[in-house]
Amino acid sequence: LSGAAPLEPVAVSLLASAQEKGAFCLDGTPPGYHLQRGSGDGSGSWLVHLEGGGWCSTVKDCSGRRMSVLGSSNFMKPLQFTGHGIFDSDEIYNPDFYNWNKVYVRYCDGASFAGDAEGQAQDGTTVYFRGLRIYEAVIGELMEKGLANATQVLFTGCSAGGLATILHCDDFSARFPQQVSVKCFADAGFFLDVKDISGERSFWSFYNRVVQLQNVRQVLHKDCLANKDPTECFFPTELIKSIRTPMFILNSAYDSWQIQNVLLPTSSSPEKSWLSCKDNIGNCNSTQIKVLDEIRNTMINDLKVINDKADWGMFIDSCFTHCQTLFRISWSSPTSPRLGNKNIAKVVGDWYFGRSQGVKEIDCEYPCNPTCNSLPPP
């Protein structure tokens, strides 16, 4: 009996100024977003979320994405918000944000809304690397649709969109008057610069190709670029050092995507015993768990700078999962992961509204947290 939670899917709005701004998906189609208007005491509040979906690091890879939703708005369909975590309109499952204006910005550039370049596919057609223009033009259009009058805003993203949130956080908050409460929230966007199982920095090399191909440099922080390689400045470990806007970092210390793609990419030719561990952390032996614990330690170490930032928050659980805000089961349900006996929705709400001091939760090592067990495998 939770009232009138709208069950109809939310339509795609295509960016009106795409042509004028040169803000295109990889295939040259206009980018899209889904906007659901808020109601009641939430009508002045906005949640703006950047979608994730990995990256492409070669013209060939990016060109391939043009035949999918990750590279073309031709494939974008209406989205169901109900039942989807922080997008849920049901007060029971999303008590703090249920009646806010909610925007889900589609990801179709392949470089975390950060590139500004173009390439040529083998067939001679143009591949557009215009993520930065997409970000700027979509935010601009949302400002005209009421975002400019918001009294409180939460800027979020998951995975590659979580990295985008970290990249753009200060720029986004600078667009509002000082009295507006603007905070950023990155879900599963804390990607680590760690070696793969064969000892190679393969993920660093992959990011390096993305940064070069898509000309990501201009969104990177100037103080980082002054003494570090641009690729290093694309990693959250460096980015969070100079962000001034209050931010919340939600991540698993045993992030399933990072275990599968950063630690154990196909290029590292993991042996058979690693392949079953890669599929499901429950299959890992004690030697393998020690390797995963080292990744956890790297993450916790890299996040230490947050301890000095009073208005920041974090929730670092030990569940083998990736992206926890967009699903009711992980965001807010009787079986959601808990730290300090609070689920993610509660901790994030407490942080955003300042209901409790120093909201910084770090889980113990896997497999110590029984509340992880109900999550479906990634």
N, C-alpha and C positions, 0 to 999 in steps of 0.2 A: 504493500500500500504506500509506496514511496512517492506518490504524486505523478506528475506528467513528465516522466523522463522521455524525451523524444526518441522514437525508435527508427525514424526514417534516416537513411544515410545522408551525410552532408555533401552537397554538390561541390564540384571543382570550380573555382573561379580562375580564369586564365588572366595573366597580367595584361592590362590594357595597354601599357606603354612599352611593351616588349620591343617592338620595332624601333621606336624612337630612342630607347635607352641601349639598344644592342644587347638586351638581356635575354639570352636564348638558352634552351636546353641544348644538349650535345648535338641534336639533329637540326637545330634552327627553329624548333617550335617554341611558342611562348611558355614560360614556366607557369606553374599553377599552385594554388593553395586552397585550403578548405576553411571557411569561416562560419562558426556557429555563434550567433549573438547571445550575450548574457542576459540575465533577467534579475528583477528585484534588486537587492542590495549588491548584486554582482555586476550590475550593468556598467559600472565605471571601472571595472577591473579586467585586465587582459592577460591571457596566457598565450605566448607566441612560441611555437615549437618547431625546431628545424629537424626534418626527417634525416635518418641515416641510411646507409647502404654501401659501405666500403668506399674504395677509390679506384680510379683507373690511372695507370702510370705510363701507358704507351698509346700512340694514336690508334693502333689496332684494337687494344682493349676498349678504349673509349668509343671507338667506332662501333664495336659490337654492342655497346650499351644503347645505341640509338634505336635498336629494335625492342626496347623494353621500357618499362615505367621509369627506370633509372637514367634514361637518356632522352625521353620524348614524352611530351604531354598527350600525344595521340593515344597513349595507353592508360592514362589516368582515369580512374572511375570514382564515383562517389564513395565516401568512406563512412563506416559505421563508428561513431564515437562512443555510443552506449556500451558499457562493459569494458571499456578500454582505459582502465586506471585513472590517470590524472585528467583524461578527457571525458570521464563518465559524468553524466548529468544527474546521477542518483546520489542524493545527499548521504545516504547510508555508506556508500563505498568511496565517496570522494568529498568528505565533509567541508573541506576548506575551499575547494575550487569549482564545485559542481555547477554554480550558476554564473561563472565568469564568461566573458567573451573568450572563445577558444579558437586559435588558428593553428592549423597543421600545414607547414610549408613543405611542399614536395621537393625532393632532392633529385636533380637531373643533370648535374654538372660534373660529378665524379671527383671533386677536390674540396669537399667540405665548404662549399659556398665561398671559395677563397681565390680562385684563379681569374686571370684576365688575359686570354690569348686565343689563338685558334690554330688548327692544324689542318692537314689535308689527308683525307683517307685515300686508300689505294685506288679507289674508283674515281678520284679527282674531286669528290665532293668535300665541302668544308665541315670540319668538326669544331664546334664552338665550345671554348673553355671560358665560360662567362659567369662562373659562380659568384664572384664578387658583385657583378652588376645585378645578378638575380637577387641577392641579399638586399642590396641598396634599393632596387626598384620595388621589390615586394614590401619592404618596410615603409617606403615612401607612400605606396598605394594604401597600405593599412592605416597610416597616419591620417590620410584623407577620409578613411572610413570610420574614424572615431578613436583610433589609437592615440592620436595627439592629445585627446582630452582625458586620457586615463588618469585615475588617481593612484592605482597600484598596478604594477606589471611584473610578471614572472617570465623570463626569457629562458627557454629550455631547449634541449635537443638530446637525441640518443645516438650513441655510437659515432659514426662520422659526423652526425648532427650535433653530438655532444662536444666533439672537438671544435666544430663550427661555433658553438655557443661560447666556448672558451676563447676562441680567436676573436670574436666580435663583441664580447661582453661589454668592454669599456666604451666602444663606439656606439653600441646600442643605447646604453644608459645615458650617454652624453646628449642624446636627442631629446631628452625630457627636462622640464624645469626641475630645479633642485628639490622642491618639496614633494615631488612624486616618488613613491617608493618603488625603485627598480632594482630587482635582484636577478641573478643568473643561476641556472641549475643544470649541471652537466651530468647526464646519465650514461654510464658506460663509455665515457669519452676520454678516460685517462689512459691513453696508450703509452706503453713503456718502450724505451730504447734498450732492449735487452737482446743478447745473442740467442740465436736458435740452438737447437740441440747439437748441431754439428760445429758450433763455435763461430758461425758467421753472423755478421750484423745484417742479416737479410732484410729485416723490416726497415732498418735505417736506409738501406739501399733503395727499397721500394718507395719510401717517403721521399727520398732524394729525387727519384725519377718523377714523382708527382709534382714536387716543388718546381723542378726545372721545366717539365712539359707544360704545366699550366700557369707558370709565372705567378707563383703564390706570394712572392716576396713582399708585395705592398701591404698585406694585412699583418705581417709579422712585426713584432715590437721592436722599435728603433734601438732601445737600450740593449736588447739581445743581439741584434744584427751588428752592433758596434764591435762586439768582441767574439762572436760565434758564427759558425756556418749557418746559412739560412735553414738548412734541414733540421739542425738541432733546435732552431727557434720555432719549428712546426710541432715540436713535442710539448705536451702539457706541462711536463716537469719544468721547462723553462718559462712557458707562457704564464703559469700562475704566479710567478715571482713578481711580475709587474702589474697585475690586475688590481685596480682600486675599487671596483664595484663589488659589493657583497656577493659571494658565490657559495653554492652548495655542490659538493662532489659526491655523487652516488656511484659506487663501483663495487664489483666483486673483486676481492683480492685473488680469486681464482677464476678470473674472467674467462668464460668458455671460448669466446672468439679469439682472445689473445693466446690462450693455450694452443688452440687449433691452428692459428695462422701466424703468430709471432714466434712462439717457441717451437712449434712442430709443422712448419710449412712443408709442402710436398718437396720443395727443393732441398730440404735437409735430409731427405730419404730416411725418415724414422723407421726403426726396425719394428717387426711385428708386435712386440710387447707394448711399444709406444702407441701403436695404432688403436689398440683397444682402450688404452688409457685416454687417448685423445678423444675418443667417442664418448666416454663416460668416466668421470673421475673415480667412480666406484670400482673401476677395473684396475686402477693404478696400484702398483706394488709400493712397498715402503721406500725403496730407493727413488722411485719416480716422484713420490709425494715430497721427498726432500728437495728435489729440483723445483717442484711447484712452490714449496715453502720459500725458496730463495726468491722467486718472482714476487711472492707476497711481501717479503721483506724489502725488496726494491721499491715496490709501490708505497709501502708505509713510510719508508725513508724519504722518498720523493715528496710525500705529502706533509712532511714535518713542518714546512714553511707555513702551513695553514694554522698551526698552533699559535702563531703570533698574530693571527688575523682574527680579532675578537668577533667581527660580524660575519665570519664564514662558518659553514657547517659541513659535516661529512657523515656518510653512512657507508662504511666499508665492510661488507659482509663476506662470509667465506663460502657462499653458495656457488656451485658450478653453473653460472648463468651469465646472460649478457642482455642489458636493457631491462629494467625492472619497473619503469614508470607507466608503461603502456598496456599492462595486463592487470586485470583485477586481482588475479591470484597472487601476484608479487607486490602490487601497490597497497591494497587494503582489503584483506579478506581474513576470515578466521584462521586460515592456514598460511598467511604471508610470513616471510622471514622477519624475525624480530631481533633487535639489539636493545639491551636494557629494557626488555619487555614492551618495546614500542615498535609498531610496524613503520614502513617507509613513509606512508602518507602522514602519519602522526609526527614523525621526526621532522619531515620537510615543512609541515604546517607550523610546528613549534618554532622552527628556525625562521621561516618567512615572517611570521607575525610577532616574533620576539616573545613568545610565551614562555620560553625557558632559556636560561643562559648557557652559552658554550655547548651548542649541540654538535658534538664531535664524537661519533660512535665508531669504534674499530673492533671487529669481531676477533675471537681467538682463532687458532689455526684449524684448518679442516682436519677431521670431520666433527669438530666439537659442537656445532650448532644444529640441534635437532629440528629447528624450524625451517631449515633449508630443504628438508626431505620431501616436502609436498610439491616442490617446483617440478614441472615437467622437464625432461632433458632438453637441452637447447636444440 
